Amino acid sequence: MDSIYLDNAATTPVLPEVVDKMKEVLSASFGNPSSIHSQGRTAKSLIENTRKSIAKELGALPSEIIFTSGGTEGDNMVLQGAVRGLGVETIITSKIEHHAVIHAVENLEQSDDINVHYVQVSSDGSPDLADLERLLQYDDSKKLVSLMHVNNELGTICDLEAIGNLCRQNDALFHSDTVQSIGHYRLNLQEIPIDFAVAAAHKFHGPKGTGFVFIRKATGLHSLFFGGGQERGLRAGTESVHNIVGLGEAFSHAYSNLDADKSQITDLKMYCIHQLKSTFSDISFNGCCDDLTKSTYTIVNARIPMSPEKANLLGFTLDLKGICCSKGSACQAGSETGSHVLNHILSKKQLQSPSVRISFSKYNTKEEVDQLVDVLNNYISA
Ligand SMILES: Cc1ncc(COP(=O)(O)O)c(C=O)c1O
């Protein structure tokens, strides 16, 4: 049975062109980029060319792009580096961030005795900017704000520009987990008042275990790792050349086809919402799915009332029928406590209905959406 993959916010299929490039590098360009001989220089130039093209697209300097092992490392590098190297005493974040941020902040609260404040979020998952301003002006401590651009469960987009301006006006640093938006939206980091942004290649058809962090030059962030001087001393360890090249290839495909892919996927998302609404009269959407100015085009998070017995077996049934999507988010699969994001924004009553996150890529079709809706309908009405 062919499966229908609707879990692209968890990870995306790797583009064949990316696989080809990575194979080529693995077999032909195996040199250590720190070696000064020709093999080393070839590997080094592959990395630097990738860095330059990423920086150009994002309006950054090449020296502001540091390759990492992905989103979790990028978030930790910024949060730990800001506290331990830049003297940040207070972190302002939200309860609906990815665990890569929430757990890193909790750990810093315990081990480094920093203050942590959680900004209020509305029921659609948007941070309350008046509350953020109040927290920024609460005391004179050195602050960093960490708020994600696109929420990986709800799809809600926050206003980076407005948050960045508030941070600038109040002398605070601004970090955004942009893992769900880099590769999906054009961002000009020259213009957006942001200090740190994070990307993971596997969210835009690249390989897992690789990504990058944007570190604005003036911030002077320090390294997490101690070792060699790779990545301008910010990320010791021999670079994963094939992964970096794969990341660069996926990034360049993502941006050269962005407008066409975005319009195709937006169409699919709106079709999915329409089909779900017309099949299930009592369906609700978490976040603000059908407002495309406030919700990403790749994610739908739907809540469908059903009996507790059916709710319990929903994930299992979808899987049995070959449909891959998430209850809440991938990290919550099998968890007894459910999604921390939905727990935070939904009422007790709303939480009684199961939520399904459906997330698209350019490889999905309307026929797949029809099959998903059919499976759900047969299951609920049986
Ligand atoms: C918003 C967000 N941040 C961080 C991460 C972690 O990224 P990685 O899996 O590359 O460590 C993810 C991945 O699920 C994510 O969706």
The ligand as a Gaussian input file, in Angstrom:
#p B3LYP/6-31G(d) Opt

LIG

0 1
 C        9.842000      24.948000      15.083000
 C       10.899000      23.909000      15.251000
 N       12.004000      24.199000      15.943000
 C       12.995000      23.316000      16.101000
 C       12.912000      22.052000      15.569000
 C       14.018000      21.087000      15.772000
 O       14.770000      20.952000      14.597000
 P       15.725000      19.682000      14.367000
 O       14.841000      18.491000      14.274000
 O       16.435000      19.990000      13.082000
 O       16.682000      19.635000      15.514000
 C       11.749000      21.688000      14.843000
 C       11.599000      20.324000      14.282000
 O       10.609000      19.656000      14.460000
 C       10.724000      22.649000      14.681000
 O        9.593000      22.369000      13.999000

